[in-house]
Amino acid sequence: MKEPELDTNAMLARFRERAEAVRSRNMPPIGGEERQRFLDQAQVDFMDFAIIGDAEATLEEGILTLRTDLSSSDGG
């Protein structure tokens, strides 16, 4: 059976969509420490999805490489 072809542009678009979904996610009815854990996890999830979503992807000889510029855009 032939392996499905990887569409890196579609993959990166899905990560951008996931980042936006995390950003616009509604807060469940929780409070206290559980609320803070939820907020902390949402921040980490957003950062992870956004970093991958902003990457440039190359697939060469079966190796997927993601390159993301993590330098500050404001120079500082």
C-alpha positions as CSV (number, residue, x, y, z in Angstrom):
1,M,0.0,0.0,0.0
2,K,1.4,3.4,-1.0
3,E,2.1,5.9,1.7
4,P,-0.1,9.0,1.5
5,E,1.7,12.1,0.2
6,L,2.3,14.7,2.9
7,D,0.9,18.1,2.0
8,T,3.2,20.3,4.2
9,N,1.2,23.5,3.3
10,A,-2.0,21.9,4.5
11,M,-0.3,20.6,7.6
12,L,1.0,24.0,8.5
13,A,-2.4,25.6,7.9
14,R,-4.0,23.0,10.3
15,F,-1.5,24.1,13.0
16,R,-2.4,27.8,12.4
17,E,-6.0,26.8,12.7
18,R,-5.3,25.0,16.0
19,A,-3.4,28.0,17.3
20,E,-6.4,30.2,16.6
21,A,-8.8,27.7,18.1
22,V,-6.7,27.7,21.3
23,R,-6.7,31.5,21.3
24,S,-10.5,31.8,20.9
25,R,-11.3,28.8,23.2
26,N,-14.0,29.5,25.8
27,M,-13.1,29.3,29.5
28,P,-14.8,26.4,31.1
29,P,-16.6,27.0,34.4
30,I,-13.6,26.4,36.7
31,G,-11.8,28.4,39.3
32,G,-8.8,28.7,41.5
33,E,-5.7,26.6,40.8
34,E,-7.5,24.5,38.1
35,R,-8.4,27.8,36.2
36,Q,-4.7,28.9,36.3
37,R,-3.5,25.4,35.1
38,F,-6.1,25.7,32.2
39,L,-4.8,29.2,31.3
40,D,-1.1,28.1,31.5
41,Q,-1.8,25.1,29.3
42,A,-3.7,27.2,26.8
43,Q,-0.7,29.5,26.6
44,V,1.7,26.7,26.0
45,D,-0.7,25.0,23.4
46,F,-1.0,28.3,21.5
47,M,2.7,28.9,21.5
48,D,3.4,25.3,20.3
49,F,0.8,25.4,17.5
50,A,1.8,29.0,16.4
51,I,5.5,28.1,16.2
52,I,4.8,25.2,14.0
53,G,2.2,27.0,12.0
54,D,4.7,29.8,11.2
55,A,7.3,27.4,10.1
56,E,8.6,26.8,6.6
57,A,8.5,23.1,5.8
58,T,10.7,21.1,3.4
59,L,10.5,17.4,2.7
60,E,13.6,16.0,1.2
61,E,14.5,12.3,0.9
62,G,11.9,11.4,3.5
63,I,13.1,14.0,6.0
64,L,10.6,16.7,7.1
65,T,12.4,19.8,8.2
66,L,10.5,22.7,9.9
67,R,12.3,26.1,10.1
68,T,10.9,28.8,12.2
69,D,12.4,32.3,12.8
70,L,12.2,32.8,16.6
71,S,14.0,36.1,16.5
72,S,12.0,39.1,17.6
73,S,10.4,40.9,14.8
74,D,10.9,44.3,16.6
75,G,14.7,43.8,16.8
76,G,14.7,43.5,20.5
